[in-house]
Amino acid sequence: HWLQLRATDRMKIRTRLNLTIVALIGITMLAFVYIAADEISPRYREAQEEVMVDFAETLAALVTRTSVEVNDKGVVSISTSKLAAAYRELSRRKLDAQIYALRKTQVDTRIYVTDKNGIVIFDSDNDRDEGENYNKWRDVRLTLQGKYGARTSTMESIYLEGSTMYVARPITYAGEIVGVLAVGKPTKNLDTFIANLSNGLWLTGGILAAIFALIGFFTYRSLTQPLARIQQYATDISQGVKTTKPNIGKNEIGDVEEALEEMRRSLDGKQYIEGYIQSLTHELKAPLAGIQGAAELLREDLPPEKRVLFLNNIHDQTARLHDLVERLLVLAKLENAETLTSVETVDINALLNDVTRAYQDYATSNAVSIKIDLPAQTLTMKGDRFLLHQAVGNLVKNAIEHAHTQTEITISAHAEDNSLQITVSNIGEPIPDYAIDKLFDRFYSLPNRKGQKGSGIGLSFVREVAKLHGGKVTIGSESLGNVCATLAVPI
């Protein structure tokens, strides 16, 4: 029953598949961006701390070289006068640097120096904490212990926004630590860089997620559309609609298509043979019974005229069987054809004139006439001229045999809504309601005006020709006996 899935169920599966693909891509991209954005801040801080270490080490070496003093008693001290003079000169300098989106106009780096006990002896922040014991701070305490000292503090009076990173390096004399120089750098500008990068990363991530979602959607479409075509093909087959095999290509879905086509051929062949055997057996019974009866009677001693009568009967029934077999072969070939083998531009006006001439004598012998009604403008279409001639001829022959004597058969054609309408009408007995739906069935026929029944193959042939041309054939009748058959094919 998988060939008969409801459309709503199919759409639900497609929707779930599409949403799953989009959700997976979106979640993956957002998770990547979230992790990357979360890693930006520590990586930036590591980079800034590495630069601060170089700066602090350089200044500590410079102070060690120029500002460490020893008095007559051998007491070592640190003179900060040169460092203070340098900072006074720094305040008088003009700074104007455009660092990408950041415009920097002042130095915001803080430097302080402590003695070997951790007491602040110099503070570039207007001597703010001079005399304070900084041994409580991690950067000073660890440096005095000979370790790497660094810290990050928040809510400092000079840098109220964000936090401040500090890196301390030792000031030495004769291999001994006699003080600490620390460099402090606020993270305000760093946080701006991080925020800008994070925003750009989220925007880029959103764009990439949308791009990958589109790629996923088109990938989903490229997978589901062939499946939908195969499903529609299977549905058409199950409903008996003549359809052509979709060309999926050489891939896994194409392999499914080929397997389905092989299954269709197998099932069609079995059903086709079964239906033909049943119908053919039924149709052969009457002529074979007639031949058998005549042959048995011919064994008797009969007058010459009786022998001629039975021999004629055998001849007529044999001819009927031959005609039936020939028609079945042609119909079988049409029913198994998927496309037209011969396509040309067909002049419909000339075609209908040829059909009229071909059946003119047959109409006269049946005491009816043929009238042809064609537009002044020539009608043309692409198709198989021979099959169209045979199909229209079958409609005309059928109309002649069922028309009242001394009436007129009308053949007309016109174009309507990109469709060519070929109509054959006569005046005869109305078609019974129960027969309307059976007229195009194989071997089904109604008695003509002489009470004779045909092979029931002619209209089946017309239907198959119409299908091969992408059209259809219909027959209807009015209460006054005007019976009209219309062959409609796309132009």
ChimeraX attribute file (.defattr): number of C-alpha atoms within 10 A of each C-alpha:
attribute: neighborCount
match mode: 1-to-1
recipient: residues
	/A:1	4
	/A:2	8
	/A:3	14
	/A:4	11
	/A:5	11
	/A:6	9
	/A:7	9
	/A:8	9
	/A:9	10
	/A:10	12
	/A:11	11
	/A:12	11
	/A:13	12
	/A:14	15
	/A:15	12
	/A:16	12
	/A:17	15
	/A:18	20
	/A:19	15
	/A:20	13
	/A:21	20
	/A:22	21
	/A:23	14
	/A:24	15
	/A:25	21
	/A:26	20
	/A:27	13
	/A:28	13
	/A:29	21
	/A:30	17
	/A:31	13
	/A:32	14
	/A:33	19
	/A:34	15
	/A:35	11
	/A:36	14
	/A:37	19
	/A:38	12
	/A:39	12
	/A:40	17
	/A:41	18
	/A:42	12
	/A:43	12
	/A:44	15
	/A:45	16
	/A:46	12
	/A:47	11
	/A:48	15
	/A:49	18
	/A:50	12
	/A:51	12
	/A:52	21
	/A:53	20
	/A:54	13
	/A:55	16
	/A:56	22
	/A:57	19
	/A:58	13
	/A:59	19
	/A:60	24
	/A:61	16
	/A:62	14
	/A:63	21
	/A:64	20
	/A:65	13
	/A:66	14
	/A:67	17
	/A:68	18
	/A:69	14
	/A:70	11
	/A:71	8
	/A:72	6
	/A:73	6
	/A:74	8
	/A:75	8
	/A:76	15
	/A:77	16
	/A:78	21
	/A:79	16
	/A:80	18
	/A:81	11
	/A:82	12
	/A:83	21
	/A:84	16
	/A:85	10
	/A:86	11
	/A:87	16
	/A:88	12
	/A:89	10
	/A:90	13
	/A:91	11
	/A:92	8
	/A:93	11
	/A:94	10
	/A:95	13
	/A:96	10
	/A:97	11
	/A:98	10
	/A:99	8
	/A:100	7
	/A:101	9
	/A:102	11
	/A:103	11
	/A:104	13
	/A:105	11
	/A:106	13
	/A:107	12
	/A:108	13
	/A:109	15
	/A:110	18
	/A:111	21
	/A:112	23
	/A:113	29
	/A:114	27
	/A:115	24
	/A:116	23
	/A:117	15
	/A:118	22
	/A:119	19
	/A:120	23
	/A:121	20
	/A:122	24
	/A:123	20
	/A:124	18
	/A:125	15
	/A:126	11
	/A:127	13
	/A:128	14
	/A:129	16
	/A:130	18
	/A:131	14
	/A:132	13
	/A:133	16
	/A:134	20
	/A:135	19
	/A:136	11
	/A:137	14
	/A:138	18
	/A:139	24
	/A:140	34
	/A:141	21
	/A:142	18
	/A:143	25
	/A:144	26
	/A:145	11
	/A:146	13
	/A:147	14
	/A:148	17
	/A:149	22
	/A:150	22
	/A:151	14
	/A:152	15
	/A:153	14
	/A:154	14
	/A:155	11
	/A:156	12
	/A:157	8
	/A:158	12
	/A:159	16
	/A:160	12
	/A:161	13
	/A:162	15
	/A:163	17
	/A:164	22
	/A:165	20
	/A:166	25
	/A:167	28
	/A:168	31
	/A:169	31
	/A:170	30
	/A:171	29
	/A:172	18
	/A:173	16
	/A:174	6
	/A:175	7
	/A:176	12
	/A:177	17
	/A:178	21
	/A:179	27
	/A:180	29
	/A:181	26
	/A:182	27
	/A:183	25
	/A:184	22
	/A:185	22
	/A:186	23
	/A:187	20
	/A:188	15
	/A:189	13
	/A:190	16
	/A:191	16
	/A:192	13
	/A:193	18
	/A:194	20
	/A:195	15
	/A:196	13
	/A:197	15
	/A:198	20
	/A:199	13
	/A:200	13
	/A:201	17
	/A:202	19
	/A:203	13
	/A:204	14
	/A:205	19
	/A:206	16
	/A:207	13
	/A:208	16
	/A:209	21
	/A:210	16
	/A:211	14
	/A:212	17
	/A:213	20
	/A:214	15
	/A:215	15
	/A:216	19
	/A:217	17
	/A:218	13
	/A:219	13
	/A:220	16
	/A:221	15
	/A:222	11
	/A:223	12
	/A:224	16
	/A:225	12
	/A:226	18
	/A:227	17
	/A:228	13
	/A:229	16
	/A:230	23
	/A:231	17
	/A:232	16
	/A:233	22
	/A:234	22
	/A:235	16
	/A:236	15
	/A:237	17
	/A:238	12
	/A:239	9
	/A:240	10
	/A:241	12
	/A:242	18
	/A:243	16
	/A:244	12
	/A:245	15
	/A:246	15
	/A:247	12
	/A:248	18
	/A:249	12
	/A:250	10
	/A:251	9
	/A:252	10
	/A:253	16
	/A:254	17
	/A:255	13
	/A:256	14
	/A:257	25
	/A:258	18
	/A:259	12
	/A:260	16
	/A:261	18
	/A:262	12
	/A:263	12
	/A:264	15
	/A:265	14
	/A:266	12
	/A:267	12
	/A:268	15
	/A:269	13
	/A:270	12
	/A:271	12
	/A:272	15
	/A:273	12
	/A:274	12
	/A:275	13
	/A:276	16
	/A:277	12
	/A:278	10
	/A:279	14
	/A:280	16
	/A:281	11
	/A:282	11
	/A:283	17
	/A:284	15
	/A:285	10
	/A:286	13
	/A:287	18
	/A:288	15
	/A:289	12
	/A:290	16
	/A:291	18
	/A:292	13
	/A:293	14
	/A:294	18
	/A:295	16
	/A:296	10
	/A:297	13
	/A:298	15
	/A:299	9
	/A:300	9
	/A:301	9
	/A:302	11
	/A:303	8
	/A:304	8
	/A:305	9
	/A:306	13
	/A:307	18
	/A:308	13
	/A:309	12
	/A:310	19
	/A:311	16
	/A:312	13
	/A:313	18
	/A:314	20
	/A:315	13
	/A:316	15
	/A:317	19
	/A:318	16
	/A:319	13
	/A:320	16
	/A:321	18
	/A:322	12
	/A:323	13
	/A:324	19
	/A:325	14
	/A:326	12
	/A:327	17
	/A:328	20
	/A:329	12
	/A:330	12
	/A:331	20
	/A:332	15
	/A:333	11
	/A:334	21
	/A:335	18
	/A:336	14
	/A:337	14
	/A:338	13
	/A:339	15
	/A:340	13
	/A:341	9
	/A:342	11
	/A:343	13
	/A:344	11
	/A:345	11
	/A:346	17
	/A:347	14
	/A:348	21
	/A:349	19
	/A:350	13
	/A:351	16
	/A:352	22
	/A:353	14
	/A:354	14
	/A:355	20
	/A:356	20
	/A:357	11
	/A:358	12
	/A:359	17
	/A:360	15
	/A:361	13
	/A:362	15
	/A:363	22
	/A:364	14
	/A:365	11
	/A:366	15
	/A:367	15
	/A:368	21
	/A:369	20
	/A:370	21
	/A:371	14
	/A:372	14
	/A:373	15
	/A:374	17
	/A:375	11
	/A:376	7
	/A:377	8
	/A:378	11
	/A:379	17
	/A:380	17
	/A:381	17
	/A:382	15
	/A:383	22
	/A:384	18
	/A:385	18
	/A:386	11
	/A:387	20
	/A:388	21
	/A:389	15
	/A:390	16
	/A:391	23
	/A:392	24
	/A:393	21
	/A:394	19
	/A:395	22
	/A:396	24
	/A:397	18
	/A:398	18
	/A:399	25
	/A:400	30
	/A:401	21
	/A:402	21
	/A:403	26
	/A:404	20
	/A:405	17
	/A:406	12
	/A:407	15
	/A:408	19
	/A:409	23
	/A:410	19
	/A:411	25
	/A:412	17
	/A:413	21
	/A:414	17
	/A:415	16
	/A:416	11
	/A:417	8
	/A:418	9
	/A:419	15
	/A:420	21
	/A:421	21
	/A:422	20
	/A:423	22
	/A:424	26
	/A:425	25
	/A:426	26
	/A:427	23
	/A:428	22
	/A:429	18
	/A:430	15
	/A:431	18
	/A:432	10
	/A:433	10
	/A:434	8
	/A:435	12
	/A:436	13
	/A:437	10
	/A:438	13
	/A:439	20
	/A:440	22
	/A:441	15
	/A:442	20
	/A:443	22
	/A:444	19
	/A:445	19
	/A:446	17
	/A:447	11
	/A:448	18
	/A:449	15
	/A:450	8
	/A:451	9
	/A:452	10
	/A:453	13
	/A:454	17
	/A:455	18
	/A:456	19
	/A:457	21
	/A:458	26
	/A:459	24
	/A:460	22
	/A:461	24
	/A:462	24
	/A:463	21
	/A:464	25
	/A:465	27
	/A:466	20
	/A:467	20
	/A:468	22
	/A:469	21
	/A:470	16
	/A:471	18
	/A:472	18
	/A:473	21
	/A:474	16
	/A:475	19
	/A:476	16
	/A:477	20
	/A:478	13
	/A:479	9
	/A:480	10
	/A:481	16
	/A:482	16
	/A:483	22
	/A:484	20
	/A:485	21
	/A:486	21
	/A:487	24
	/A:488	23
	/A:489	23
	/A:490	18
	/A:491	18
